[in-house]
Amino acid sequence: MKAFVLAAGKGTRLRPFTDALPKPLMPVINKPVMAHILGLCRKHGFDEIVANLHYRGEKIVERFADGHDHGVCLQYSWEEQLLGTAGGVRRQAGFLAGGPFLVISGDVMTDLDLGALVRFHKQSGAVATMAVKEVGDPSRFGVVVADPDGRVRSFQEKPAKGTERSRLANTGIYVLEPEVFEYIPEAAFFDFGNDLFPLLVCKGAPVYAMGTGAYWSDVGTLSQYLYTHWELLTHPEIAQRIGEGTVVQAGAVVSEQALIGSGCTIEKGARVLGYSCVSDGCTIRADSVVVDSVVWTSERWGHKLKGDLVRSIWGDGMQVSLGLPNL
C-alpha cells in the first residue's frame, strides 16, 4: 500500500534546533522522528512511500535515501513553494491513484494501528477517514464533531476553553480515496484541516473519524518534545537502556528510567537521572548532572557535555532550558 509522509514544514516552534536541522530529523528516543514513522508504515504494510520536501530537504534525502535501510521504497516530492498539507499531496495524485492511501505527518510519535484505520475506512464507505483521539485540553488542537458511528459533522480549530463541542483531536493521520483530488486545486496552497475536510463535509461527502486510544504525540514544540521523551521512557518495552559500547565509569550514576545510546561515555562522578535520554556517541563529563533532559547530536563524532542540565534540551551544542513544560 502507498503512503504520503508530510515532511516539508520549517518547524519554527522547535528553533533553534531546526535552524539547521529539518523537523523530521529531530531525534526522539535516539532516532529521527521520521524513522519511527517509516517503521510504523512498514509494520502495517505501507511500503511504497513518497515524502514532500521543502525546508532543508536535502538532509532528509541524505539520511533516508531510497528507504531501503528502513524496509520501504521511498520517493520525494520537492516543493519550491509550500502548498499546504492537501496541496502537497495533490501533486502526487498520479502516484497515489488506484486505491486508498495513507497520509501521516513526519513529526509525530504514535503506535496507531494503521491497519485498523484502513479497515474502518473501508467498512464505513468513507472518502476520507481521520484518526482522532480524546484529549484533556481541546484548545491546543483542531477538534472533530462526529456522530456516534463516526460520521463527521463539523470542526473547531483550537476552541477557547469551555467552548469546545468535542474533545476529539484530529491527529493528522488520514486514509483517503483518490477521488478527494477532485476537490483540491492544482498548484495552490490547500490544507486538509482548514480547507479540504470542511469542504467535503459541506458537500455531503462521507468523512469519518475513528477514535483511538493509541499513543500519539505531536513533537512540534520544545515543551512537547521534552514531555514526549518523558512519556516514552516510561514504556517497559525499552529493553536495552544502555547501548552497545557505552562505558559507565565507576562512580557514575545512571537512573533505571534513563536511555543511553551506543558508544557513549558516562564519566566518573557524572549523574544521568530521571527520564533523561542521551544519544549515540555523547560523553557526559565528570561530575556533570543531567536530570529529565535530552542530549543529542546529529554529528557522527558525538559531543562532550560538561555542567548541569535540568529539564532541558541540549542538541548539537545548543541548549534550551524549559523548567516545567507549559503544555
Buried (B, 14 or more C-beta within 10 A) or exposed (E): BBBBBBBBBBBEBBEEBBEEBBBBBBBBBBBBBBBBBBBBBBEBEBBBBBBBBBBBBEBBBEBBEEBEEBEBEBEBBEBEEBBBBBBBBBBBBEBBEEEBBBBBBBBBBBBBBBEBBBEBBEEBEBBBBBBBBEBEEBBBBBBBBBEEEBBBEBBBEEBEEEEBBBBBBBBBBBBBBBEBBEBBEEEEBBBBBBBBBBBBBEEEBBBBBBBBEBBBBBBBBBBBBBBBBBEBBEEEEEEEBBBEEBEBEEEBEBBEBBBBBBBBBBBEBBBBBBBBBBBBBBBBBBBBBBBBBBBBBBEEEBBEBEEEBBBBBBBBEEBBEBEEBEE
